[in-house]
Amino acid sequence: MDKSGFNELMEHIRPKLYRFALSYTRRTDEAEDVVQEVSARLWEQRAELHALRSVEAYAMRAVHNRCLDYLRSPRSQATEFTEEHDAAHEQTPYASLEQADTAAFVQTLISRLPEQQQAVIRLREVEEYELDEIAEILDMNPGAVRTNLSRARQKLREELLKQ
């Protein structure tokens, strides 16, 4: 793959990769770092990309794995409090604050789900991928994707009704 073909590919998939990374990291700078790292890795592997069935699915998988690495790092826990504190001070209207609280609560609930359910719900509800695309990205059976999505939605529904 030449430079122009690679740039065209990245221009097409970069926004999806960024949104997916942001749904995990909840930090714009960290999400951008993840996407940049994955882009660099893809560039290094550009000669082998033609052998893949879907470069986009491969890139999404790489972002998923890199985000999990980020979330496991001590750095992510140290910055979480600071970002939440900053976000609270930026919101002034009551409606925006309530919406942000609800979104944060849902994100917290999602982060408590098992890893596969988290990935499936984020890809389906945030990135709006089809079930077969999610199966390819996560290297799962389509039936397992449906099961994980159903279970994730059920758990979220139960937790929201408790509140």
Phi and psi in radians as a Rosetta constraint file:
Dihedral C 1 N 2 CA 2 C 2 CIRCULARHARMONIC -1.502 0.35
Dihedral N 2 CA 2 C 2 N 3 CIRCULARHARMONIC 3.048 0.35
Dihedral C 2 N 3 CA 3 C 3 CIRCULARHARMONIC -1.074 0.35
Dihedral N 3 CA 3 C 3 N 4 CIRCULARHARMONIC -0.755 0.35
Dihedral C 3 N 4 CA 4 C 4 CIRCULARHARMONIC -1.186 0.35
Dihedral N 4 CA 4 C 4 N 5 CIRCULARHARMONIC -0.681 0.35
Dihedral C 4 N 5 CA 5 C 5 CIRCULARHARMONIC -1.129 0.35
Dihedral N 5 CA 5 C 5 N 6 CIRCULARHARMONIC -0.708 0.35
Dihedral C 5 N 6 CA 6 C 6 CIRCULARHARMONIC -1.145 0.35
Dihedral N 6 CA 6 C 6 N 7 CIRCULARHARMONIC -0.772 0.35
Dihedral C 6 N 7 CA 7 C 7 CIRCULARHARMONIC -1.080 0.35
Dihedral N 7 CA 7 C 7 N 8 CIRCULARHARMONIC -0.686 0.35
Dihedral C 7 N 8 CA 8 C 8 CIRCULARHARMONIC -1.133 0.35
Dihedral N 8 CA 8 C 8 N 9 CIRCULARHARMONIC -0.763 0.35
Dihedral C 8 N 9 CA 9 C 9 CIRCULARHARMONIC -1.047 0.35
Dihedral N 9 CA 9 C 9 N 10 CIRCULARHARMONIC -0.840 0.35
Dihedral C 9 N 10 CA 10 C 10 CIRCULARHARMONIC -1.152 0.35
Dihedral N 10 CA 10 C 10 N 11 CIRCULARHARMONIC -0.621 0.35
Dihedral C 10 N 11 CA 11 C 11 CIRCULARHARMONIC -1.071 0.35
Dihedral N 11 CA 11 C 11 N 12 CIRCULARHARMONIC -0.612 0.35
Dihedral C 11 N 12 CA 12 C 12 CIRCULARHARMONIC -1.306 0.35
Dihedral N 12 CA 12 C 12 N 13 CIRCULARHARMONIC -0.757 0.35
Dihedral C 12 N 13 CA 13 C 13 CIRCULARHARMONIC -1.710 0.35
Dihedral N 13 CA 13 C 13 N 14 CIRCULARHARMONIC -0.255 0.35
Dihedral C 13 N 14 CA 14 C 14 CIRCULARHARMONIC -0.973 0.35
Dihedral N 14 CA 14 C 14 N 15 CIRCULARHARMONIC -0.799 0.35
Dihedral C 14 N 15 CA 15 C 15 CIRCULARHARMONIC -1.048 0.35
Dihedral N 15 CA 15 C 15 N 16 CIRCULARHARMONIC -0.673 0.35
Dihedral C 15 N 16 CA 16 C 16 CIRCULARHARMONIC -1.168 0.35
Dihedral N 16 CA 16 C 16 N 17 CIRCULARHARMONIC -0.749 0.35
Dihedral C 16 N 17 CA 17 C 17 CIRCULARHARMONIC -1.075 0.35
Dihedral N 17 CA 17 C 17 N 18 CIRCULARHARMONIC -0.741 0.35
Dihedral C 17 N 18 CA 18 C 18 CIRCULARHARMONIC -1.122 0.35
Dihedral N 18 CA 18 C 18 N 19 CIRCULARHARMONIC -0.818 0.35
Dihedral C 18 N 19 CA 19 C 19 CIRCULARHARMONIC -1.085 0.35
Dihedral N 19 CA 19 C 19 N 20 CIRCULARHARMONIC -0.694 0.35
Dihedral C 19 N 20 CA 20 C 20 CIRCULARHARMONIC -1.149 0.35
Dihedral N 20 CA 20 C 20 N 21 CIRCULARHARMONIC -0.776 0.35
Dihedral C 20 N 21 CA 21 C 21 CIRCULARHARMONIC -1.121 0.35
Dihedral N 21 CA 21 C 21 N 22 CIRCULARHARMONIC -0.702 0.35
Dihedral C 21 N 22 CA 22 C 22 CIRCULARHARMONIC -1.126 0.35
Dihedral N 22 CA 22 C 22 N 23 CIRCULARHARMONIC -0.594 0.35
Dihedral C 22 N 23 CA 23 C 23 CIRCULARHARMONIC -1.150 0.35
Dihedral N 23 CA 23 C 23 N 24 CIRCULARHARMONIC -0.445 0.35
Dihedral C 23 N 24 CA 24 C 24 CIRCULARHARMONIC -1.528 0.35
Dihedral N 24 CA 24 C 24 N 25 CIRCULARHARMONIC -0.905 0.35
Dihedral C 24 N 25 CA 25 C 25 CIRCULARHARMONIC -1.419 0.35
Dihedral N 25 CA 25 C 25 N 26 CIRCULARHARMONIC -0.508 0.35
Dihedral C 25 N 26 CA 26 C 26 CIRCULARHARMONIC 1.045 0.35
Dihedral N 26 CA 26 C 26 N 27 CIRCULARHARMONIC 0.340 0.35
Dihedral C 26 N 27 CA 27 C 27 CIRCULARHARMONIC -2.331 0.35
Dihedral N 27 CA 27 C 27 N 28 CIRCULARHARMONIC 2.182 0.35
Dihedral C 27 N 28 CA 28 C 28 CIRCULARHARMONIC -1.086 0.35
Dihedral N 28 CA 28 C 28 N 29 CIRCULARHARMONIC -0.734 0.35
Dihedral C 28 N 29 CA 29 C 29 CIRCULARHARMONIC -1.166 0.35
Dihedral N 29 CA 29 C 29 N 30 CIRCULARHARMONIC -0.706 0.35
Dihedral C 29 N 30 CA 30 C 30 CIRCULARHARMONIC -1.204 0.35
Dihedral N 30 CA 30 C 30 N 31 CIRCULARHARMONIC -0.691 0.35
Dihedral C 30 N 31 CA 31 C 31 CIRCULARHARMONIC -1.090 0.35
Dihedral N 31 CA 31 C 31 N 32 CIRCULARHARMONIC -0.731 0.35
Dihedral C 31 N 32 CA 32 C 32 CIRCULARHARMONIC -1.126 0.35
Dihedral N 32 CA 32 C 32 N 33 CIRCULARHARMONIC -0.696 0.35
Dihedral C 32 N 33 CA 33 C 33 CIRCULARHARMONIC -1.072 0.35
Dihedral N 33 CA 33 C 33 N 34 CIRCULARHARMONIC -0.759 0.35
Dihedral C 33 N 34 CA 34 C 34 CIRCULARHARMONIC -1.062 0.35
Dihedral N 34 CA 34 C 34 N 35 CIRCULARHARMONIC -0.825 0.35
Dihedral C 34 N 35 CA 35 C 35 CIRCULARHARMONIC -1.114 0.35
Dihedral N 35 CA 35 C 35 N 36 CIRCULARHARMONIC -0.692 0.35
Dihedral C 35 N 36 CA 36 C 36 CIRCULARHARMONIC -1.116 0.35
Dihedral N 36 CA 36 C 36 N 37 CIRCULARHARMONIC -0.749 0.35
Dihedral C 36 N 37 CA 37 C 37 CIRCULARHARMONIC -1.097 0.35
Dihedral N 37 CA 37 C 37 N 38 CIRCULARHARMONIC -0.763 0.35
Dihedral C 37 N 38 CA 38 C 38 CIRCULARHARMONIC -1.149 0.35
Dihedral N 38 CA 38 C 38 N 39 CIRCULARHARMONIC -0.713 0.35
Dihedral C 38 N 39 CA 39 C 39 CIRCULARHARMONIC -1.060 0.35
Dihedral N 39 CA 39 C 39 N 40 CIRCULARHARMONIC -0.756 0.35
Dihedral C 39 N 40 CA 40 C 40 CIRCULARHARMONIC -1.110 0.35
Dihedral N 40 CA 40 C 40 N 41 CIRCULARHARMONIC -0.720 0.35
Dihedral C 40 N 41 CA 41 C 41 CIRCULARHARMONIC -1.138 0.35
Dihedral N 41 CA 41 C 41 N 42 CIRCULARHARMONIC -0.704 0.35
Dihedral C 41 N 42 CA 42 C 42 CIRCULARHARMONIC -1.110 0.35
Dihedral N 42 CA 42 C 42 N 43 CIRCULARHARMONIC -0.701 0.35
Dihedral C 42 N 43 CA 43 C 43 CIRCULARHARMONIC -1.073 0.35
Dihedral N 43 CA 43 C 43 N 44 CIRCULARHARMONIC -0.735 0.35
Dihedral C 43 N 44 CA 44 C 44 CIRCULARHARMONIC -1.125 0.35
Dihedral N 44 CA 44 C 44 N 45 CIRCULARHARMONIC -0.517 0.35
Dihedral C 44 N 45 CA 45 C 45 CIRCULARHARMONIC -1.749 0.35
Dihedral N 45 CA 45 C 45 N 46 CIRCULARHARMONIC 0.251 0.35
Dihedral C 45 N 46 CA 46 C 46 CIRCULARHARMONIC -1.001 0.35
Dihedral N 46 CA 46 C 46 N 47 CIRCULARHARMONIC -0.520 0.35
Dihedral C 46 N 47 CA 47 C 47 CIRCULARHARMONIC -1.190 0.35
Dihedral N 47 CA 47 C 47 N 48 CIRCULARHARMONIC -0.470 0.35
Dihedral C 47 N 48 CA 48 C 48 CIRCULARHARMONIC -1.667 0.35
Dihedral N 48 CA 48 C 48 N 49 CIRCULARHARMONIC -0.127 0.35
Dihedral C 48 N 49 CA 49 C 49 CIRCULARHARMONIC -1.118 0.35
Dihedral N 49 CA 49 C 49 N 50 CIRCULARHARMONIC -0.512 0.35
Dihedral C 49 N 50 CA 50 C 50 CIRCULARHARMONIC -1.114 0.35
Dihedral N 50 CA 50 C 50 N 51 CIRCULARHARMONIC -0.380 0.35
Dihedral C 50 N 51 CA 51 C 51 CIRCULARHARMONIC -1.404 0.35
Dihedral N 51 CA 51 C 51 N 52 CIRCULARHARMONIC -0.223 0.35
Dihedral C 51 N 52 CA 52 C 52 CIRCULARHARMONIC -1.401 0.35
Dihedral N 52 CA 52 C 52 N 53 CIRCULARHARMONIC 2.549 0.35
Dihedral C 52 N 53 CA 53 C 53 CIRCULARHARMONIC -1.173 0.35
Dihedral N 53 CA 53 C 53 N 54 CIRCULARHARMONIC -0.730 0.35
Dihedral C 53 N 54 CA 54 C 54 CIRCULARHARMONIC -2.505 0.35
Dihedral N 54 CA 54 C 54 N 55 CIRCULARHARMONIC 1.941 0.35
Dihedral C 54 N 55 CA 55 C 55 CIRCULARHARMONIC -1.143 0.35
Dihedral N 55 CA 55 C 55 N 56 CIRCULARHARMONIC -0.633 0.35
Dihedral C 55 N 56 CA 56 C 56 CIRCULARHARMONIC -1.088 0.35
Dihedral N 56 CA 56 C 56 N 57 CIRCULARHARMONIC -0.783 0.35
Dihedral C 56 N 57 CA 57 C 57 CIRCULARHARMONIC -1.103 0.35
Dihedral N 57 CA 57 C 57 N 58 CIRCULARHARMONIC -0.715 0.35
Dihedral C 57 N 58 CA 58 C 58 CIRCULARHARMONIC -1.085 0.35
Dihedral N 58 CA 58 C 58 N 59 CIRCULARHARMONIC -0.761 0.35
Dihedral C 58 N 59 CA 59 C 59 CIRCULARHARMONIC -1.153 0.35
Dihedral N 59 CA 59 C 59 N 60 CIRCULARHARMONIC -0.722 0.35
Dihedral C 59 N 60 CA 60 C 60 CIRCULARHARMONIC -1.085 0.35
Dihedral N 60 CA 60 C 60 N 61 CIRCULARHARMONIC -0.708 0.35
Dihedral C 60 N 61 CA 61 C 61 CIRCULARHARMONIC -1.099 0.35
Dihedral N 61 CA 61 C 61 N 62 CIRCULARHARMONIC -0.739 0.35
Dihedral C 61 N 62 CA 62 C 62 CIRCULARHARMONIC -1.107 0.35
Dihedral N 62 CA 62 C 62 N 63 CIRCULARHARMONIC -0.721 0.35
Dihedral C 62 N 63 CA 63 C 63 CIRCULARHARMONIC -1.113 0.35
Dihedral N 63 CA 63 C 63 N 64 CIRCULARHARMONIC -0.774 0.35
Dihedral C 63 N 64 CA 64 C 64 CIRCULARHARMONIC -0.977 0.35
Dihedral N 64 CA 64 C 64 N 65 CIRCULARHARMONIC -0.875 0.35
Dihedral C 64 N 65 CA 65 C 65 CIRCULARHARMONIC -1.123 0.35
Dihedral N 65 CA 65 C 65 N 66 CIRCULARHARMONIC -0.712 0.35
Dihedral C 65 N 66 CA 66 C 66 CIRCULARHARMONIC -1.184 0.35
Dihedral N 66 CA 66 C 66 N 67 CIRCULARHARMONIC -0.638 0.35
Dihedral C 66 N 67 CA 67 C 67 CIRCULARHARMONIC -1.140 0.35
Dihedral N 67 CA 67 C 67 N 68 CIRCULARHARMONIC -0.705 0.35
Dihedral C 67 N 68 CA 68 C 68 CIRCULARHARMONIC -1.087 0.35
Dihedral N 68 CA 68 C 68 N 69 CIRCULARHARMONIC -0.716 0.35
Dihedral C 68 N 69 CA 69 C 69 CIRCULARHARMONIC -1.045 0.35
Dihedral N 69 CA 69 C 69 N 70 CIRCULARHARMONIC -0.762 0.35
Dihedral C 69 N 70 CA 70 C 70 CIRCULARHARMONIC -1.067 0.35
Dihedral N 70 CA 70 C 70 N 71 CIRCULARHARMONIC -0.808 0.35
Dihedral C 70 N 71 CA 71 C 71 CIRCULARHARMONIC -1.140 0.35
Dihedral N 71 CA 71 C 71 N 72 CIRCULARHARMONIC -0.479 0.35
Dihedral C 71 N 72 CA 72 C 72 CIRCULARHARMONIC -1.414 0.35
Dihedral N 72 CA 72 C 72 N 73 CIRCULARHARMONIC -0.237 0.35
Dihedral C 72 N 73 CA 73 C 73 CIRCULARHARMONIC -1.389 0.35
Dihedral N 73 CA 73 C 73 N 74 CIRCULARHARMONIC 2.604 0.35
Dihedral C 73 N 74 CA 74 C 74 CIRCULARHARMONIC -1.108 0.35
Dihedral N 74 CA 74 C 74 N 75 CIRCULARHARMONIC -0.470 0.35
Dihedral C 74 N 75 CA 75 C 75 CIRCULARHARMONIC -1.053 0.35
Dihedral N 75 CA 75 C 75 N 76 CIRCULARHARMONIC -0.639 0.35
Dihedral C 75 N 76 CA 76 C 76 CIRCULARHARMONIC -1.188 0.35
Dihedral N 76 CA 76 C 76 N 77 CIRCULARHARMONIC -0.673 0.35
Dihedral C 76 N 77 CA 77 C 77 CIRCULARHARMONIC -1.201 0.35
Dihedral N 77 CA 77 C 77 N 78 CIRCULARHARMONIC -0.603 0.35
Dihedral C 77 N 78 CA 78 C 78 CIRCULARHARMONIC -1.199 0.35
Dihedral N 78 CA 78 C 78 N 79 CIRCULARHARMONIC -0.590 0.35
Dihedral C 78 N 79 CA 79 C 79 CIRCULARHARMONIC -1.568 0.35
Dihedral N 79 CA 79 C 79 N 80 CIRCULARHARMONIC -0.235 0.35
Dihedral C 79 N 80 CA 80 C 80 CIRCULARHARMONIC -1.078 0.35
Dihedral N 80 CA 80 C 80 N 81 CIRCULARHARMONIC -0.795 0.35
Dihedral C 80 N 81 CA 81 C 81 CIRCULARHARMONIC -1.098 0.35
Dihedral N 81 CA 81 C 81 N 82 CIRCULARHARMONIC -0.773 0.35
Dihedral C 81 N 82 CA 82 C 82 CIRCULARHARMONIC -1.061 0.35
Dihedral N 82 CA 82 C 82 N 83 CIRCULARHARMONIC -0.771 0.35
Dihedral C 82 N 83 CA 83 C 83 CIRCULARHARMONIC -1.143 0.35
Dihedral N 83 CA 83 C 83 N 84 CIRCULARHARMONIC -0.744 0.35
Dihedral C 83 N 84 CA 84 C 84 CIRCULARHARMONIC -1.107 0.35
Dihedral N 84 CA 84 C 84 N 85 CIRCULARHARMONIC -0.685 0.35
Dihedral C 84 N 85 CA 85 C 85 CIRCULARHARMONIC -1.117 0.35
Dihedral N 85 CA 85 C 85 N 86 CIRCULARHARMONIC -0.804 0.35
Dihedral C 85 N 86 CA 86 C 86 CIRCULARHARMONIC -1.096 0.35
Dihedral N 86 CA 86 C 86 N 87 CIRCULARHARMONIC -0.753 0.35
Dihedral C 86 N 87 CA 87 C 87 CIRCULARHARMONIC -1.105 0.35
Dihedral N 87 CA 87 C 87 N 88 CIRCULARHARMONIC -0.661 0.35
Dihedral C 87 N 88 CA 88 C 88 CIRCULARHARMONIC -1.110 0.35
Dihedral N 88 CA 88 C 88 N 89 CIRCULARHARMONIC -0.594 0.35
Dihedral C 88 N 89 CA 89 C 89 CIRCULARHARMONIC -1.399 0.35
Dihedral N 89 CA 89 C 89 N 90 CIRCULARHARMONIC -0.372 0.35
Dihedral C 89 N 90 CA 90 C 90 CIRCULARHARMONIC -1.343 0.35
Dihedral N 90 CA 90 C 90 N 91 CIRCULARHARMONIC -0.543 0.35
Dihedral C 90 N 91 CA 91 C 91 CIRCULARHARMONIC -1.454 0.35
Dihedral N 91 CA 91 C 91 N 92 CIRCULARHARMONIC 2.142 0.35
Dihedral C 91 N 92 CA 92 C 92 CIRCULARHARMONIC -1.946 0.35
Dihedral N 92 CA 92 C 92 N 93 CIRCULARHARMONIC -0.772 0.35
Dihedral C 92 N 93 CA 93 C 93 CIRCULARHARMONIC -1.202 0.35
Dihedral N 93 CA 93 C 93 N 94 CIRCULARHARMONIC 2.513 0.35
Dihedral C 93 N 94 CA 94 C 94 CIRCULARHARMONIC -1.018 0.35
Dihedral N 94 CA 94 C 94 N 95 CIRCULARHARMONIC -0.764 0.35
Dihedral C 94 N 95 CA 95 C 95 CIRCULARHARMONIC -1.093 0.35
Dihedral N 95 CA 95 C 95 N 96 CIRCULARHARMONIC -0.709 0.35
Dihedral C 95 N 96 CA 96 C 96 CIRCULARHARMONIC -1.135 0.35
Dihedral N 96 CA 96 C 96 N 97 CIRCULARHARMONIC -0.675 0.35
Dihedral C 96 N 97 CA 97 C 97 CIRCULARHARMONIC -1.150 0.35
Dihedral N 97 CA 97 C 97 N 98 CIRCULARHARMONIC -0.767 0.35
Dihedral C 97 N 98 CA 98 C 98 CIRCULARHARMONIC -1.100 0.35
Dihedral N 98 CA 98 C 98 N 99 CIRCULARHARMONIC -0.745 0.35
Dihedral C 98 N 99 CA 99 C 99 CIRCULARHARMONIC -1.105 0.35
Dihedral N 99 CA 99 C 99 N 100 CIRCULARHARMONIC -0.737 0.35
Dihedral C 99 N 100 CA 100 C 100 CIRCULARHARMONIC -1.133 0.35
Dihedral N 100 CA 100 C 100 N 101 CIRCULARHARMONIC -0.685 0.35
Dihedral C 100 N 101 CA 101 C 101 CIRCULARHARMONIC -1.111 0.35
Dihedral N 101 CA 101 C 101 N 102 CIRCULARHARMONIC -0.755 0.35
Dihedral C 101 N 102 CA 102 C 102 CIRCULARHARMONIC -1.121 0.35
Dihedral N 102 CA 102 C 102 N 103 CIRCULARHARMONIC -0.783 0.35
Dihedral C 102 N 103 CA 103 C 103 CIRCULARHARMONIC -1.093 0.35
Dihedral N 103 CA 103 C 103 N 104 CIRCULARHARMONIC -0.730 0.35
Dihedral C 103 N 104 CA 104 C 104 CIRCULARHARMONIC -1.129 0.35
Dihedral N 104 CA 104 C 104 N 105 CIRCULARHARMONIC -0.678 0.35
Dihedral C 104 N 105 CA 105 C 105 CIRCULARHARMONIC -1.139 0.35
Dihedral N 105 CA 105 C 105 N 106 CIRCULARHARMONIC -0.762 0.35
Dihedral C 105 N 106 CA 106 C 106 CIRCULARHARMONIC -1.107 0.35
Dihedral N 106 CA 106 C 106 N 107 CIRCULARHARMONIC -0.742 0.35
Dihedral C 106 N 107 CA 107 C 107 CIRCULARHARMONIC -1.069 0.35
Dihedral N 107 CA 107 C 107 N 108 CIRCULARHARMONIC -0.684 0.35
Dihedral C 107 N 108 CA 108 C 108 CIRCULARHARMONIC -1.118 0.35
Dihedral N 108 CA 108 C 108 N 109 CIRCULARHARMONIC -0.754 0.35
Dihedral C 108 N 109 CA 109 C 109 CIRCULARHARMONIC -1.084 0.35
Dihedral N 109 CA 109 C 109 N 110 CIRCULARHARMONIC -0.747 0.35
Dihedral C 109 N 110 CA 110 C 110 CIRCULARHARMONIC -1.093 0.35
Dihedral N 110 CA 110 C 110 N 111 CIRCULARHARMONIC -0.709 0.35
Dihedral C 110 N 111 CA 111 C 111 CIRCULARHARMONIC -1.178 0.35
Dihedral N 111 CA 111 C 111 N 112 CIRCULARHARMONIC -0.294 0.35
Dihedral C 111 N 112 CA 112 C 112 CIRCULARHARMONIC -1.507 0.35
Dihedral N 112 CA 112 C 112 N 113 CIRCULARHARMONIC -0.214 0.35
Dihedral C 112 N 113 CA 113 C 113 CIRCULARHARMONIC -1.239 0.35
Dihedral N 113 CA 113 C 113 N 114 CIRCULARHARMONIC 2.752 0.35
Dihedral C 113 N 114 CA 114 C 114 CIRCULARHARMONIC -1.005 0.35
Dihedral N 114 CA 114 C 114 N 115 CIRCULARHARMONIC 2.695 0.35
Dihedral C 114 N 115 CA 115 C 115 CIRCULARHARMONIC -0.925 0.35
Dihedral N 115 CA 115 C 115 N 116 CIRCULARHARMONIC -0.815 0.35
Dihedral C 115 N 116 CA 116 C 116 CIRCULARHARMONIC -1.149 0.35
Dihedral N 116 CA 116 C 116 N 117 CIRCULARHARMONIC -0.698 0.35
Dihedral C 116 N 117 CA 117 C 117 CIRCULARHARMONIC -1.136 0.35
Dihedral N 117 CA 117 C 117 N 118 CIRCULARHARMONIC -0.673 0.35
Dihedral C 117 N 118 CA 118 C 118 CIRCULARHARMONIC -1.025 0.35
Dihedral N 118 CA 118 C 118 N 119 CIRCULARHARMONIC -0.874 0.35
Dihedral C 118 N 119 CA 119 C 119 CIRCULARHARMONIC -1.082 0.35
Dihedral N 119 CA 119 C 119 N 120 CIRCULARHARMONIC -0.775 0.35
Dihedral C 119 N 120 CA 120 C 120 CIRCULARHARMONIC -1.122 0.35
Dihedral N 120 CA 120 C 120 N 121 CIRCULARHARMONIC -0.801 0.35
Dihedral C 120 N 121 CA 121 C 121 CIRCULARHARMONIC -1.170 0.35
Dihedral N 121 CA 121 C 121 N 122 CIRCULARHARMONIC -0.653 0.35
Dihedral C 121 N 122 CA 122 C 122 CIRCULARHARMONIC -1.183 0.35
Dihedral N 122 CA 122 C 122 N 123 CIRCULARHARMONIC -0.764 0.35
Dihedral C 122 N 123 CA 123 C 123 CIRCULARHARMONIC -1.145 0.35
Dihedral N 123 CA 123 C 123 N 124 CIRCULARHARMONIC -0.660 0.35
Dihedral C 123 N 124 CA 124 C 124 CIRCULARHARMONIC -1.359 0.35
Dihedral N 124 CA 124 C 124 N 125 CIRCULARHARMONIC -0.882 0.35
Dihedral C 124 N 125 CA 125 C 125 CIRCULARHARMONIC -1.521 0.35
Dihedral N 125 CA 125 C 125 N 126 CIRCULARHARMONIC -0.581 0.35
Dihedral C 125 N 126 CA 126 C 126 CIRCULARHARMONIC -1.586 0.35
Dihedral N 126 CA 126 C 126 N 127 CIRCULARHARMONIC -0.897 0.35
Dihedral C 126 N 127 CA 127 C 127 CIRCULARHARMONIC -1.532 0.35
Dihedral N 127 CA 127 C 127 N 128 CIRCULARHARMONIC -0.232 0.35
Dihedral C 127 N 128 CA 128 C 128 CIRCULARHARMONIC 1.046 0.35
Dihedral N 128 CA 128 C 128 N 129 CIRCULARHARMONIC 0.685 0.35
Dihedral C 128 N 129 CA 129 C 129 CIRCULARHARMONIC -1.349 0.35
Dihedral N 129 CA 129 C 129 N 130 CIRCULARHARMONIC 2.676 0.35
Dihedral C 129 N 130 CA 130 C 130 CIRCULARHARMONIC -1.347 0.35
Dihedral N 130 CA 130 C 130 N 131 CIRCULARHARMONIC 2.798 0.35
Dihedral C 130 N 131 CA 131 C 131 CIRCULARHARMONIC -1.055 0.35
Dihedral N 131 CA 131 C 131 N 132 CIRCULARHARMONIC -0.693 0.35
Dihedral C 131 N 132 CA 132 C 132 CIRCULARHARMONIC -1.190 0.35
Dihedral N 132 CA 132 C 132 N 133 CIRCULARHARMONIC -0.573 0.35
Dihedral C 132 N 133 CA 133 C 133 CIRCULARHARMONIC -1.196 0.35
Dihedral N 133 CA 133 C 133 N 134 CIRCULARHARMONIC -0.689 0.35
Dihedral C 133 N 134 CA 134 C 134 CIRCULARHARMONIC -1.114 0.35
Dihedral N 134 CA 134 C 134 N 135 CIRCULARHARMONIC -0.734 0.35
Dihedral C 134 N 135 CA 135 C 135 CIRCULARHARMONIC -1.028 0.35
Dihedral N 135 CA 135 C 135 N 136 CIRCULARHARMONIC -0.706 0.35
Dihedral C 135 N 136 CA 136 C 136 CIRCULARHARMONIC -1.225 0.35
Dihedral N 136 CA 136 C 136 N 137 CIRCULARHARMONIC -0.766 0.35
Dihedral C 136 N 137 CA 137 C 137 CIRCULARHARMONIC -1.076 0.35
Dihedral N 137 CA 137 C 137 N 138 CIRCULARHARMONIC -0.772 0.35
Dihedral C 137 N 138 CA 138 C 138 CIRCULARHARMONIC -1.633 0.35
Dihedral N 138 CA 138 C 138 N 139 CIRCULARHARMONIC 0.021 0.35
Dihedral C 138 N 139 CA 139 C 139 CIRCULARHARMONIC 0.955 0.35
Dihedral N 139 CA 139 C 139 N 140 CIRCULARHARMONIC 0.934 0.35
Dihedral C 139 N 140 CA 140 C 140 CIRCULARHARMONIC -2.175 0.35
Dihedral N 140 CA 140 C 140 N 141 CIRCULARHARMONIC 2.824 0.35
Dihedral C 140 N 141 CA 141 C 141 CIRCULARHARMONIC -1.244 0.35
Dihedral N 141 CA 141 C 141 N 142 CIRCULARHARMONIC 2.410 0.35
Dihedral C 141 N 142 CA 142 C 142 CIRCULARHARMONIC -0.988 0.35
Dihedral N 142 CA 142 C 142 N 143 CIRCULARHARMONIC -0.589 0.35
Dihedral C 142 N 143 CA 143 C 143 CIRCULARHARMONIC -1.146 0.35
Dihedral N 143 CA 143 C 143 N 144 CIRCULARHARMONIC -0.662 0.35
Dihedral C 143 N 144 CA 144 C 144 CIRCULARHARMONIC -1.168 0.35
Dihedral N 144 CA 144 C 144 N 145 CIRCULARHARMONIC -0.593 0.35
Dihedral C 144 N 145 CA 145 C 145 CIRCULARHARMONIC -1.124 0.35
Dihedral N 145 CA 145 C 145 N 146 CIRCULARHARMONIC -0.824 0.35
Dihedral C 145 N 146 CA 146 C 146 CIRCULARHARMONIC -1.065 0.35
Dihedral N 146 CA 146 C 146 N 147 CIRCULARHARMONIC -0.746 0.35
Dihedral C 146 N 147 CA 147 C 147 CIRCULARHARMONIC -1.105 0.35
Dihedral N 147 CA 147 C 147 N 148 CIRCULARHARMONIC -0.810 0.35
Dihedral C 147 N 148 CA 148 C 148 CIRCULARHARMONIC -1.123 0.35
Dihedral N 148 CA 148 C 148 N 149 CIRCULARHARMONIC -0.678 0.35
Dihedral C 148 N 149 CA 149 C 149 CIRCULARHARMONIC -1.138 0.35
Dihedral N 149 CA 149 C 149 N 150 CIRCULARHARMONIC -0.777 0.35
Dihedral C 149 N 150 CA 150 C 150 CIRCULARHARMONIC -1.080 0.35
Dihedral N 150 CA 150 C 150 N 151 CIRCULARHARMONIC -0.794 0.35
Dihedral C 150 N 151 CA 151 C 151 CIRCULARHARMONIC -1.147 0.35
Dihedral N 151 CA 151 C 151 N 152 CIRCULARHARMONIC -0.695 0.35
Dihedral C 151 N 152 CA 152 C 152 CIRCULARHARMONIC -1.113 0.35
Dihedral N 152 CA 152 C 152 N 153 CIRCULARHARMONIC -0.805 0.35
Dihedral C 152 N 153 CA 153 C 153 CIRCULARHARMONIC -1.076 0.35
Dihedral N 153 CA 153 C 153 N 154 CIRCULARHARMONIC -0.729 0.35
Dihedral C 153 N 154 CA 154 C 154 CIRCULARHARMONIC -1.082 0.35
Dihedral N 154 CA 154 C 154 N 155 CIRCULARHARMONIC -0.797 0.35
Dihedral C 154 N 155 CA 155 C 155 CIRCULARHARMONIC -1.103 0.35
Dihedral N 155 CA 155 C 155 N 156 CIRCULARHARMONIC -0.733 0.35
Dihedral C 155 N 156 CA 156 C 156 CIRCULARHARMONIC -1.115 0.35
Dihedral N 156 CA 156 C 156 N 157 CIRCULARHARMONIC -0.757 0.35
Dihedral C 156 N 157 CA 157 C 157 CIRCULARHARMONIC -1.046 0.35
Dihedral N 157 CA 157 C 157 N 158 CIRCULARHARMONIC -0.808 0.35
Dihedral C 157 N 158 CA 158 C 158 CIRCULARHARMONIC -1.056 0.35
Dihedral N 158 CA 158 C 158 N 159 CIRCULARHARMONIC -0.768 0.35
Dihedral C 158 N 159 CA 159 C 159 CIRCULARHARMONIC -1.187 0.35
Dihedral N 159 CA 159 C 159 N 160 CIRCULARHARMONIC -0.673 0.35
Dihedral C 159 N 160 CA 160 C 160 CIRCULARHARMONIC -1.173 0.35
Dihedral N 160 CA 160 C 160 N 161 CIRCULARHARMONIC -0.633 0.35
Dihedral C 160 N 161 CA 161 C 161 CIRCULARHARMONIC -1.228 0.35
Dihedral N 161 CA 161 C 161 N 162 CIRCULARHARMONIC -0.461 0.35
Dihedral C 161 N 162 CA 162 C 162 CIRCULARHARMONIC -1.181 0.35
Dihedral N 162 CA 162 C 162 N 163 CIRCULARHARMONIC -0.510 0.35
